Amino acid sequence: MRFWTPFHTSSIDIISDAPNKMIFRAPDRIRLQMTVDHLDLNQKPGTCFTHYNHQTRLWECFHSPHTSGQHRLFIWVLDNEEDTQWATAVRFDIYIKRKGEFISYPTTTNIFNILRCQLITPMNGHFSRESLPTDIVLRVPNVRDVQLQIDEHTLVTGDNLQNDIYKLVIPTKISNDVKSFVVMGLCADDTYYSTLITYRIE
């Protein structure tokens, strides 16, 4: 493990350093993000996913390794009040002896991170069109609406359940041309929808 100055100046606490799910506490002005490298450049490092758990008020950083071997997990920090660029906070050096079931996490955007969104389900970002999940549920604070874009002609409006939690019902049948599901949010002061999270379809 190696620490950089932003870890200390940002007052970050490590709650759990389990390789597949790291948990951190940080002040409200601080945002976190995780990336991963494999020391063997010929090997895929796997996928990462970061979100903010509003129940625990903690950042959760997930990693699913694609192969065994030596990995480096980097936690990046951004201070909303002072920073304009992400800075490296801490690095974890881990050795994966045997990988478990691989999870291809969905792709998130900077807006997802800024809003401190929380994905409730599903965590797997890779869907089979023959066995689609019934819905996508996530928590999105400070938005007026959430929609799911299926294709150029199909939009699903999210049901606002409670506490900024939205449920997006997935159609039982989709066109073979659909390659992705895109969850979008209408931020409080915007007149357009911003992409939050993307799922791949095969």
C-alpha positions as CSV (number, residue, x, y, z in Angstrom):
1,M,0.0,0.0,0.0
2,R,1.2,3.5,-0.9
3,F,-0.3,6.8,0.2
4,W,-0.1,10.2,-1.5
5,T,-0.6,13.6,0.1
6,P,-4.3,14.0,-1.1
7,F,-5.3,11.0,1.0
8,H,-4.3,12.8,4.2
9,T,-5.4,16.3,3.2
10,S,-8.8,14.9,2.1
11,S,-9.4,13.2,5.5
12,I,-10.1,9.8,3.9
13,D,-10.7,6.8,6.2
14,I,-10.3,3.2,5.0
15,I,-13.2,1.2,6.4
16,S,-12.5,-2.0,4.4
17,D,-9.7,-2.9,2.0
18,A,-11.2,-6.2,0.8
19,P,-9.9,-6.6,-2.8
20,N,-13.3,-7.0,-4.4
21,K,-15.0,-4.3,-2.4
22,M,-13.2,-1.4,-0.8
23,I,-15.1,1.0,1.5
24,F,-14.1,4.6,2.4
25,R,-15.4,7.4,4.5
26,A,-14.7,11.0,3.2
27,P,-16.1,14.5,3.9
28,D,-19.0,15.7,1.8
29,R,-16.8,17.9,-0.4
30,I,-14.8,14.8,-1.5
31,R,-15.5,12.5,-4.4
32,L,-13.7,9.1,-4.9
33,Q,-13.1,6.9,-7.9
34,M,-11.2,3.6,-8.4
35,T,-9.1,2.3,-11.4
36,V,-7.1,-0.9,-11.8
37,D,-3.9,-2.0,-13.5
38,H,-2.5,-5.5,-14.1
39,L,1.3,-5.7,-13.7
40,D,1.4,-8.0,-16.7
41,L,0.4,-5.6,-19.5
42,N,-0.7,-8.5,-21.7
43,Q,-3.5,-9.4,-19.2
44,K,-6.8,-7.6,-18.7
45,P,-7.1,-6.0,-15.3
46,G,-10.8,-6.5,-14.9
47,T,-13.5,-3.9,-14.3
48,C,-14.2,-1.4,-11.5
49,F,-17.3,0.4,-10.2
50,T,-17.6,3.2,-7.7
51,H,-20.7,4.6,-6.1
52,Y,-21.9,6.3,-2.9
53,N,-24.0,4.3,-0.5
54,H,-26.5,6.7,1.0
55,Q,-27.5,4.3,3.8
56,T,-24.0,4.1,5.2
57,R,-22.8,7.4,3.9
58,L,-19.7,5.6,2.6
59,W,-18.0,5.3,-0.8
60,E,-17.9,1.7,-2.1
61,C,-15.3,0.7,-4.8
62,F,-15.8,-2.6,-6.5
63,H,-13.3,-4.6,-8.5
64,S,-13.8,-7.8,-10.5
65,P,-10.5,-9.2,-11.8
66,H,-10.5,-10.7,-15.2
67,T,-7.4,-12.9,-14.5
68,S,-5.2,-14.0,-11.6
69,G,-1.9,-12.3,-10.8
70,Q,-0.6,-9.0,-9.4
71,H,-3.0,-6.1,-9.6
72,R,-2.7,-2.4,-8.5
73,L,-5.9,-0.7,-7.4
74,F,-5.8,3.1,-7.4
75,I,-8.1,5.3,-5.4
76,W,-8.5,8.8,-6.9
77,V,-9.8,11.9,-5.1
78,L,-11.3,15.2,-6.1
79,D,-12.1,18.0,-3.8
80,N,-15.2,19.8,-5.1
81,E,-14.2,23.0,-3.4
82,E,-10.6,23.2,-4.5
83,D,-9.6,20.8,-7.2
84,T,-10.2,20.8,-11.0
85,Q,-8.4,17.5,-11.6
86,W,-8.4,14.1,-10.0
87,A,-5.4,13.2,-7.8
88,T,-4.0,9.8,-6.8
89,A,-4.8,9.2,-3.1
90,V,-3.7,5.6,-2.3
91,R,-2.6,2.4,-4.1
92,F,-3.4,-1.1,-3.0
93,D,-1.1,-3.9,-4.3
94,I,-3.0,-7.2,-4.4
95,Y,-2.3,-10.6,-5.7
96,I,-5.3,-12.6,-7.1
97,K,-4.6,-16.3,-6.6
98,R,-7.8,-17.5,-8.2
99,K,-10.5,-15.2,-9.7
100,G,-14.1,-15.8,-8.9
101,E,-17.1,-15.2,-11.1
102,F,-16.3,-12.2,-13.4
103,I,-18.6,-9.2,-13.3
104,S,-18.5,-6.7,-16.1
105,Y,-19.6,-3.6,-14.2
106,P,-21.6,-1.0,-16.0
107,T,-19.9,2.2,-17.3
108,T,-20.6,5.4,-15.3
109,T,-20.0,9.0,-16.1
110,N,-18.6,12.0,-14.2
111,I,-22.2,13.2,-13.6
112,F,-23.0,9.9,-11.9
113,N,-20.1,10.6,-9.5
114,I,-20.9,14.2,-9.0
115,L,-24.4,13.5,-8.0
116,R,-23.3,10.7,-5.7
117,C,-25.5,8.2,-7.4
118,Q,-26.0,4.7,-5.9
119,L,-26.7,1.7,-8.1
120,I,-29.0,-0.7,-6.3
121,T,-29.6,-3.3,-9.0
122,P,-28.4,-4.8,-11.3
123,M,-24.6,-4.6,-10.7
124,N,-23.7,-6.6,-13.7
125,G,-23.3,-4.3,-16.6
126,H,-23.5,-6.9,-19.4
127,F,-27.0,-8.1,-20.4
128,S,-28.0,-11.0,-22.6
129,R,-31.0,-10.0,-24.7
130,E,-32.5,-13.5,-24.1
131,S,-32.5,-13.0,-20.3
132,L,-32.9,-9.3,-19.5
133,P,-33.5,-8.2,-15.9
134,T,-36.9,-6.8,-15.1
135,D,-35.8,-3.4,-14.0
136,I,-32.9,-1.1,-13.1
137,V,-33.1,0.6,-9.7
138,L,-30.8,3.4,-8.6
139,R,-30.7,6.4,-6.3
140,V,-30.1,9.7,-8.0
141,P,-30.2,12.8,-5.8
142,N,-30.8,16.3,-7.1
143,V,-32.6,15.4,-10.4
144,R,-36.1,16.2,-11.7
145,D,-36.4,13.0,-13.7
146,V,-34.7,9.8,-14.7
147,Q,-35.1,8.0,-18.1
148,L,-33.9,4.8,-19.7
149,Q,-33.0,5.1,-23.4
150,I,-33.5,1.8,-25.2
151,D,-33.0,3.1,-28.8
152,E,-33.7,6.3,-30.7
153,H,-37.4,5.8,-30.5
154,T,-37.9,4.2,-27.1
155,L,-37.6,6.0,-23.7
156,V,-38.7,4.5,-20.4
157,T,-39.6,7.1,-17.7
158,G,-38.4,6.1,-14.2
159,D,-40.9,5.7,-11.3
160,N,-39.8,7.9,-8.3
161,L,-40.3,5.5,-5.4
162,Q,-38.9,7.4,-2.4
163,N,-35.7,9.0,-1.1
164,D,-34.5,9.8,-4.7
165,I,-34.8,6.1,-5.7
166,Y,-35.9,5.5,-9.2
167,K,-37.1,2.3,-10.8
168,L,-36.9,1.8,-14.6
169,V,-38.9,-1.1,-16.0
170,I,-37.1,-2.9,-18.9
171,P,-39.3,-4.0,-21.8
172,T,-39.6,-7.8,-22.1
173,K,-38.6,-7.6,-25.8
174,I,-36.1,-5.4,-27.5
175,S,-34.9,-5.0,-31.1
176,N,-31.8,-6.9,-32.2
177,D,-30.3,-3.5,-33.1
178,V,-30.2,-2.4,-29.5
179,K,-26.6,-2.6,-28.2
180,S,-26.9,-0.7,-25.0
181,F,-29.2,0.7,-22.3
182,V,-28.5,4.3,-21.2
183,V,-29.8,5.7,-18.0
184,M,-30.1,9.5,-18.1
185,G,-31.0,12.1,-15.5
186,L,-32.4,15.6,-15.8
187,C,-30.4,17.6,-13.3
188,A,-32.2,20.3,-11.3
189,D,-30.8,23.3,-13.3
190,D,-30.5,21.7,-16.7
191,T,-32.8,21.6,-19.7
192,Y,-31.3,18.4,-21.2
193,Y,-30.7,14.9,-19.9
194,S,-27.2,13.8,-18.9
195,T,-25.9,10.2,-19.2
196,L,-25.4,8.5,-15.9
197,I,-24.8,4.9,-16.5
198,T,-24.6,2.5,-19.5
199,Y,-25.3,-1.2,-19.8
200,R,-24.1,-3.3,-22.7
201,I,-26.5,-5.7,-24.5
202,E,-25.5,-8.9,-26.4
